[in-house]
Amino acid sequence: MSVDTQDSGAAAPTAVAPQRTVTAVTKFVAEHGGSATAVIQPIGLDGVRITLVGADGVLGDQVVDDLAAADAVVAAVDGLTASGWERSVTSIVTPRVGHWKKMAGWVANQTRFPKARNGL
């Protein structure tokens, strides 16, 4: 039994970074210290989130269609490197004032909360 190892001549499709996303990420990098770390996170059917951590610790994000597009964005932007949520990344994160409230949505404005239902 043999395995065919010859190239069939068909080139693998290359991902193209969305220009709008590249422009936004380039602007973010320039405004936050000239370098940033990108944490690439699949978010289901909505695509892939590129969470940006600037050199000054400020957070930003962009969403693209797939992992290939996210990798293409990282490759297209100077000063941007890919990483996971490593200690070196999480230790510099300093969200903007009010960021937690924006992310909490309607819950941030609540003054009354229901009692826990787990018996505690």
QUIRAUR-V502815 format. One line per field, one symbol per residue. ss: DSSP state (H for helix, E for strand, L for the rest). psi: psi as a letter, one per 40 degrees, with the letter a starting at -180 (. if undefined). A space follows every 50 residues. Layout:
BEGIN
ss: ???
psi: ???
END
This chain:
BEGIN
ss: LLLLLLLLLLLLLLLLLLHHHHHHHHHHHHHLLLLEEEEEEELHHHLEEE EEEELLLLEEEEEELLHHHHHHHHHHLLLEEEELLLHHHHLLLLLLLLHH HHHHHHHHHLLLLLLLLLLL
psi: hihheiheehihhiihhhddddddddddddefeeiihhhhhhfadebhhh hhhideeiiiiihididddddddddehhehiiiagiddddeehgiihedd dddebdddeiehiiiieee.
END
